[in-house]
Structure formats: C-alpha cells, structure tokens
Amino acid sequence: MNYFELLKLAMPETILVIAALAVLAVDLGVMRAEALQYRMLLSALISCVGCVAAIFWMFNIEQHANFLNGSGMLVVDPLTQLVKEALLVLTVFTVVISIESNFTDHVGEYFALLLMATVGMMFLVSSENILMIFVSLELTSLSLYILTAFNKQNIKSAEAALKYFLFGGMAAAFTLFGLSLLYGLTGEVNLIQIALKLKGTGLDPLLIVAIVMTIIGLGFKVAAVPFHLWAPDAYEGAPTPSAAFIASGSKVASFFIAAKVMMLGFAGVEGSAAWRDYASGWVPVVAIGAALSMLLGNLVAIVQSSVKRLLAYSAIAHAGYMLLAVLSHDKAAVASLIYYAVTYGLTTIGAFGVVAVVENGAGDDKLIRFAGLSRRAPVVAFCMMIFMLSLAGIPPLAGFFGKFYLFAAALGTDPKNLGLLWLVAFAIAMSVVSLFYYLQVLKQIYVVDSPVKAPALHTPMASKVALSLLAAGVLVLGAAPNLLLERLLAAIKSVGY
Amino acid sequence: MLAWTIYISFLGVLVLMLLPKGNARAARSIALLTAIAGFVIALTGTLQLKPGSEIATVAKLNWIPSLGIDFFLAADGISLTLVLLTGIAAVAGILFSWNIEHRVKEFFAFYLALIGGVYGVFISFDLFLLFVFYELAIIPKYFLIAIWGSTRKEYGAMKLALYSFVGSAMVLIGIVAAYVVAGSKTMSLLELAKYPFPEHFQYWAFPLVFVGFAILAGLWPFHTWAPTGHVAAPTAASMLLAGVVMKLGAYGCLRVAMTLFPLGLVAWRNEIALLAVIGIVYGAMVALVQKDFKFVIGYSSVSHMGFVLLGLVTLNEIGLSGAVLQMFSHGIIASLLFAVVGRMVYDRTHTRDLAALEGMNLAKAMPFAAMTFVVASVASMGLPGFSGFVAELQVLIGAWQAFPTFAVLAGGGILIGMAYTLRVLQKAFFGDVITDVSPQQNEEESAALSRAQPHPLEPISIPERIGAVILMATTLVIGLYPRLLLDLIVSSFSSPLFEGLRKGGLF
C-alpha cells in the first residue's frame, strides 16, 4: 500500500475536502463580521473554485486503477471519473443558486456540508466494496440531513429533516443488514468477488432476504415507491437549494451505485420480469418498484399545489423511469441511465432554481405564485418552460432523448420477444399523464395573468446566469446528445461491462 | 434548399424572442416575412427537385451515430405537396391575425415554432427526427389556444395537448419497438421500410402507430379534440390546426404506419375504412345541427378528414393520390372557412351564434366576407372547378374499387355536407329574419343585435383580402388544373418507400 498513490487517486476528493475546510476557516475566521451577502459570495466562490479544480484534475489526468489489490475500495476509471465530473457540475450549480438565499447565517457550515456531501457521493460512485459503499452512503446522507434542517426559522424544515433522518436511518439499517447477509453468504466484501461466489448457488432464501434488504435501502436513497414517503416533505421543507441538491446530485450518485450493486453484485441472480416469462431474482422486484413509482408519482403530482411537492412527486416518477434502466442491466442500459440521471439532475436544479427565485419574491412556492411570471421575469420563465418540457419529455430537450434512449435500451435487452414492452408501454403512458401537471405549471407562468398586487420579482444576476446556462445545457444536450453520449459510451467500453 | 423552410422558421422565432417589447408592427412584419420566405423556399424547392420516383435528399448528417440516428431530410412528391400547403397556410394565417394586439411578439413566436415543426415533419425521412418535429408542434398549439383563444380556451387547449400527446405516445411505443426489432441499427425510414417485420409484430404495431397518428387526423371516435380545439383557438391557430396540423396525422399514417407495417395494414384496413366512413357521415350529421358557426366548420373538418383516411386505406393508386390531394385541398379550404368565421365574422360581431347572426344580414354588411364564404362553401361542398371536387372524387373512385358499400355511404356524407354548408351559408350571411326575431323569445340575441346595430362593422382590411384571395386562388387553380400536384403525388408512390405495399400486391 502506497499512500502517495492513494493520495493521487483520491485527489479530486482531497481537493474538495480542502475547499470545505477553507470555506469553514475563512468564514469563521475572517468574514464573521461582514454582511451576509459578502460571506455568501466568498464562500460560494471558494466552493466553486474547489469543484472546478477537481473537475480539471480529472479532465486532465485520466487514471485507471482499482485501489488496494483490486478490493474495489477506490475504483478510478473513465466511467467513475465522468460521473464524478457530472456530480461536481451539479454541485457548482447548486452553489450558485444558493448565493442569494437568506435562510441561514451559518454560511461557512452550509457550503462546507454541501462539499462534504459531494465528497461522500464521489466516494460512493468510485467504490465497488460494500464496506466503502456503506461508509460513503452515510457520509452523504448525514450531510444531507443537516442541509435539510438548515432553515432554522422554518419549522417545516426541522420536521422534514427529522422525517428524512428517521426514514434514512431505518433504510441504512436495512442496507447494512442486507450487505452483512451478503458478506455472511460469501465471505467477500468486493462486489465482483461476491458475484463470483454467488454464481451457481441459485436463489437460496437467505440470498433473497439479502437482495430485498439491499433493494429497500437503495430504494430509499432513490425515492422509489414504496420507500418514497420522505421525499415530498423533505423537498418542501428543506431550503430550496438543499432540495435541489438532494434531487439532483444525490439522485445521480444513488442511481449509479444502485445499478452497480445490482448489476455487479447480484450478477447471475437477475431473474426476469419479461411478460409471460417471469423468473424470480432481483429484476422483478425492481420492476414492481419501477411500475409503482411511475404510477404513484405521476398521479399524485397532479393534485399538488406546492411546486416543490410537485417536483418531489415528479422525482418519484422519474425514479421509476430510471429503475427501468437499472433492471435492463446491460451496457446500453447503463449508458442510458447515466445520461438520464445527469440530464435529469441538471433540469431539476434548474427547476428548483426558478422556484427559489419565485419563493424569494413571493414568500412561498404555491402554484398560484407563478401566475404571470412570463411577464414579470421573461428569462426565468423561459428557463422554467425548458425545464418543465424537458421533464415531460418533449423534444428537442434532453429529457426526450433520455427517455427515448432509456426505452430503446430497455427493449433492446430482448429484441426478439420485447419482454419488457409492458413496462416500457406503461412508462410512456405515464409520461402522458406527466405532461398534464407540467403544463399546469406552465399555464400559470404563461397563460394566467399575474395578480394586480403581485410583488415585483427580483432575479439575482447569478441565478439568472446559472438558470440560463442550465436551460442552454438541457437544450444542447437534447439537440446534440452525442456530446455526452460519445464520452459515456467510450468510458463504458473502457471499463468493459 | 428545402431544409431552410425549417431553419428560417426557427430563426424567425429567435428574432421575435430577442425583439424588444412593444414593437407590435415589427413583430408582425418579421413573422410575415419569415412565412413568405418559407413559402418561397418551399416553392423553389419544389420546382428545383421535381422528384419522380426518386426521393430527393435534402440534407443528411450523422446525428447520433451510436444509435444509427441521422439528421436526414428528404422529399418526395407527397412531402412537397404538403410543404407547399404549409407555406400557403402559414402566410395566410399571419395575414388573418394582423389584428392581434395582445402579446404580439409571443403570439408570432409560438406560431412560427409550430410552422417550423410542421415543415420538419413533412421532410424528415429519419423516424427519430420525424418524431422530434411531430412532438415539437404540440406545445406551441397549447399556448396559442390557451393564451389567445376564446370559448373555454384552457379546456380546449389542454384537451388538444393531451390528445396529441396520447397519440404521439402510441406512436413512440410503436417506433421504439420497431427500431429495436429491426436490430437497433437505423432509424432511417427507407431502411426500416425494407425490413420484414414479423407478422405478429405488425399485427399489433400497425394499429398502434396508425391510430396514434390518426388521432391528430381526427379519426372517429378520437376526433373530439378537433371541434373543441378549433372553436377555442384564435383564428390563425384554427386555420393551422385544421389546415396543417390535422395533415400531420394523416401524413404520419401514410408515411410511417403504412410503409413500415404493410401486413398489419392488410389485416386492419377494413376496420379503419369503417371508422373513416363513420367519421365522414357522423361529422357531417353533427355539423348539421350545430348552433355555433365555428363548430359547424370544426365538425366539417372531421368529416373531410374522413375522406383522407378512407383514401389511404383504399390502397389503390387513385385512392391514395386522392387522399394526398384531399389533404392539400382541405388544408386550403378549411383555412379559408376558419378565416371567414374567426376573423371576418367573429372578431367583428363578437358572436358565433347562428341564430344571432341570422338577424344581422351580414351579406349586406360585409359583402366581401359573404363572397369569400360562398366560394369557400362551394369548394368545400365539392363543386367541380375547385380542388375539393377532384380530391374527393378520386377518393370515391378508389373506395368504389376497394369497398363499394363504404363508397356509397361516403357519397351520402357528401350530400349531408352540402346540406350543412348551405344551411350555415344561409343562416350566417343571407338571413332574412330580422323582423321575425321576437324579443320575448330571444332577448339575449336581440340585445346583441341592438348592440351590434348602431356600430357599423369595421370594414374588411387589406391583409384579410390578400389572405382570402391567396387561398381562393389556390383552391381554384388546383381545381382547374390538378395535374400540377397530381404529377408530383402519383409518381412518389413508385418510390422504394412504398415497395412493401406494392410487393404485397396492394396497388
């Protein structure tokens, strides 16, 4: 074991930790007495510099290593680097939309926690070892619990955090239980070794328990039905930038690791969810979760009057679509999953960014507060149109290509019999439902006239720029998906799934 | 060249969006110039390409190579016919919305986005690209109706958007499945049309895709979005809806469902013909009893689009080319009818109630509108000399060869068509009951009447006259010399795209 090598491999994470400490030190040491605005700006700046430096490091130094004799403790390859870069980009945008918010005066702590959560996600992404997976899951989750509770003036924030924490703790226990059973069955902690040991043993009852427990834990992280109950409350109660981060960065990392655990760890016990060709394994379990998430998420979103809750239920529905990619478990499916998760993350941060702008002006995030936004803040309104339409899957936006690619990949696993057609058809049908509630938001923004006494809307420059960039990104990635897809496919090829 | 019809429309959208606020005149002029440029490009493209049995490639670029998706624009005679229709309808629509004063810039931005999407559908030969443009056209429709519409506009707009989206979801299921079954290698229509899809696959994929597209073409019983949508829409939008958007659906049926799944088509053609005939007769009969002027035209659209669908499934050359010609012809005539109802009559009298209009003696008050409507109704009834006659006659002859009973029923539909057209013509323009309206029975109407009487109706403006003349001239020219388009259309049925259909001995 060579510490220098470890440091080199974990350089991006190290940079972020240094940035987090720097933010804390600067804010607590120097900026304590300054105005909130400047403290926010400086801390955000340091955080962004840290993220950008880490991105540059990974961009320039391509590494391929499985640290500690292939134990999977720290796997650095083009694919994990790509996902980590995406995570960092999402973090940067979260930082930028946080700048103008005023929910806290613990500025240093807020940004430091944001960065720590990102570090957790980055370790999570680059791990194929169940111990390391659990540790980094906890690092991420604990940071996110605190970020949810950060608005101390709002009782809802505390409630949301408590709910999130309790559910999360329970889910962590399930995960740990599942993973420990897996260790007990095989005596291995590396996912690939586990799969090798499991091969040929068939589905013994203990393994079934292990699979179900692990899926429960991961299902909680990705907010899939029936483990979604925390999501609407957490999204609504949390400060909007925190909610944006939970909905984007955390989603990407969780889905990536969920796919990895299921595909690598449980290789050989997939089973099948094909129509009239059912076989028990983890795939049917995930298929049921996916179908339920799409159904419940889309139907319940229709009746929401709070936009953040609406986005929460839409997130549950999108988790359903992404689970479809997880259960298809092949190369194209992984590519489609990452494409979908990343573009979804960008879109959601954007949507929450718009909510934050409206919330700062109007006091809450009720649907009616968006009335006439297109005339009060045309740029922000147009960005929201792009985000909503992308979530609904309207071309030429990223959400459309994401869906198309995902569905094609899911069907492509069995081109002869189209075994997953029932689930794909269901997903497409449900996306019709989703258009209805996304249009409800756009109706408020574009069609309804703003109330006479509507307060003037102040859009901070930083948010405006960030939202425009995000909207442009969603448009460009949708119109030219090759920009991301080519790198993604090359990375997957070099990893050799 | 032809690809610029798309680019210039979206360029127009961009320019309009960047235009500073309050420049209504500039916005109108930009929109009109864009539409005219689009039409000129379409026309020169048609003259330049003159495709025979060849499909002329317009642009072909690798788009997403790993999935076999290309940016592939091409045109055959069918595309060219419909691109021309789009050009004409777009220009006319802008002329008839010259009086829009509310959020002008946005109105024309959405309008041009819709036009761009429509052009895109008609010249895409990559299935993915076609679908992208097809869905792209849904959203502007929603906003055009919901913001600038009238009667129950939000309901109508949402109904239209959801119906369209349900249709495109069905299509999406079908094309993703077809793409995967064919090996996930290509999305090119030409390649996929060559692929022999298994029969059991075609058996369910064909109705899914066909009906998915046909929802937008007003196939009974999925037509109900059409009347409510048309009625709720502002004039220009209902012109486009009936004139062009319904053709998107019919075009998709022909271009995608029928060429990809010929075996499925054989299995289902009788059922589809039945639905089409029901649409013709039902649409006409419902139009006969409407009280709202615009609803009459809305249901007449359903009836006339029934001819398109019937023509498509006759599967003989005369029926098919009649169907395509009917798409063009109905596009022009419906635009004209909606222009008269929405812009000339409703914007001035503020009522579309036939009983109220009956008392206004509009033929005297607005002779130009009355003249236009007479021409439009005559064309719509299918009198020789106008495009509707040639098109519907061809469809009927084709149907006579394929399904004689249905042909007779469809002929009955034409008779009812004459009845409702004459009824509405008489009521709206040549009513002579001005003294017969008894105040105690029709207080509301006579109130409207007395409000309407003192203010003379504003005269028909120049842009309206130009727009009406363009549309009337088009239907007359095509009616007198249909070969202009028929040569284009007929030759395209011998292209490799329709090989699957020809091979099956279908025509």
Interface residues (C-beta under 8 A of the other chain):
Chain A: S374 F382 L389 I394 P395 P396 F400 F401 F404 Y405 F407 A408 L411 G412 P415 L418 L421 V424 A425 I428 A429 S431 V432 L435 F436 L439 L442 K443 Y446 V447 A480 P481 N482 L485 E486 L489
Chain B: M17 W63 I64 P65 S66 L67 E106 F128 F131 V132 F133 E135 L136 I138 I139 Y142 F143 A146 I147 E154 M158 A161 L162 F165 V166 A169 L172 I173 V176 A177 Y179 V180 V181 G183 S184
